[in-house]
């Protein structure tokens, strides 16, 4: 089956010559094309028993590469296990009307920051209201910018515990269903998002250059106030194990994984997608390689942009104090905080139970980095 790397290798250069790309997009395209090839260099491992030599090509380690996310994802999840509480968790999703998509794409860093901020303040403020919970909560937000068809669809996934600390430092459990009505969430979020958007310094080019006119922009903002914004809460997780499984699916996901790409033939790419507007039916889509690359590059984030953020009880300043108290109050087992960071091979062994240093040739010896003399021989 074709992979993203194959598409970039065959059609990436032609695409770059015929389209003006941002620097971060060009970097991602080259990184994925060269991942685990001789272009990025290699290292040589030698068996201490039979002398077997194995060449391994280096990974690109780019966060947009579908091949390079598994290990980062598993390490991140392992660290998050220290933060899970013995309570139920909710999955809340914030998004904005698609008429805002062109503005968001031309102002990614600004608009995505506003999306994070508006969602976080909405959850924090409404949770603190005694009408709903009356407590400080801790939650994680994850940015996705795509829909299943690879079109631009920015939205925030939130993992929210079912409770928090009240002003007296006591744990308050939420109701079984999410403790804030969805309509209340969506209207609060809409107001906050549009307030911050109105204050932001934005750029408008091409098809939306007309928004440079202040009167037209104000009318545009007013029209967005009239729309019902979509915020929804998925059914709660059954236990902390399900939260970890969820995190594994969502945190380090890229716009499309290789297992969704079915074929690459005669300049056409065919891939699977799920149509959520049609009862989540799985469908097949075929587009030109140029269009496929265009859609993928829409989702390359600005350099250094943080797409996973923690708030409230999970913020860095509260982990050592308030989160520790929450664990005691919710009878959550404490893990050893003096964990030593495992090497990649040791971590893989812990994860899979398999020792990847065992020589595949003799099955007795162990592979280790070959000495410089062997490499240059």
Phi, psi and omega in degrees: 000148180290153176237166178304320180300321179297319181296316180293322181295320184277327189234355184296316182297315179298323180295317181295326180288333184256358180226147177270114183256152171288157183301319181291329178290317178299319181297317180294317180301314180292319182298313182292322179298324185265356185302128178058038173235172181296340181300331181260010179084178183208174172223157186244128176252144183233138178282133181281358182252307185249355178081006179304137179248137179229127177268132176237125179277146185284147177276158180280335179062018179282138185289351177263358183273124182293338180280337191258007187265339189301309183294316178300318180299313183293322176295318181296316179297319180300321178291325182291336180301333178290344186255353182286139178255158181278058181219172175285157180232152179241156178240112182243138182237128177248135174214173179233165182301146184292348176293344178272350186303315179297323178295318180295319183292322181281348181224053191302307184300317182292309185289321178294323175297319178296320178300314176300310186296314182296318179295317182295315181293325178299310180296316184294315184290316181289327177294325180287341179290126182297340178296332184249309180217319181071039183206160173274131180250171173234138183207161179244136177244138182231126180271129166239144182244005188237158164257177182297334179272008178073006176281166186287120181209074183293135177201160182246126171266133180238134173253115189238126177288154181274062178155179181190185180266129176275182184294343178268003180079020179255150179282135178241120177278144176273171173291165182298319175277162184301137193280356178239124179303140184300322180295322177295317178301311187294321182287322175296315180298314179302313181299315181294314182300311183291329176297311181292324179296321181293334181272345189282156173269110186245156175245144181228121182230165173055236187294344180244020180297338179297340180286355175294336176287122185301319181295318180294320179296318179296322176295322178299314178298317180299321180294328179288330175295334182279346182273151171275119181274151185263117168230129179224155180243122177282164178305146183294153175289148181287323180199179184298330179299322178292328178296316179298318179299317178299312181302321179297327181282326192256327192294312186251025178288144173254176188304323176209138178268159183297330183288351176269347180274118186270316180197159176229108184218131174052042177077012179241140179247130178245129181217159178274146172209158181251125182267099183289343178275354180233059178055035177058031179291140177277130183230171180244135179232139176237127178226166176292157178300323177300314181293322178298314180296319178302313181295319181297316185291342174303330190262010174285121184280156176301150181304130176077003182286131182272117185260354176234121184226149183242141186227164174062233181297340180263000178293153184307323184285343182257349186299320185281345184243286186293320180295322178298319178294320178301321180298317179296315184290334181258009178056043178271126179302138178274136175263162179293117181279354182261033181296138176269133180293122182283151173293166181303314182293320178293322180293319177297323178294319178296322184285318188250344184079005183252135178269106184281359177272348179297132182295125180288347183273307183257340179071008182243308183285177180239143179274139173213165184301129182290151180290157180304327181297320179291318183298321184271353183291000000 
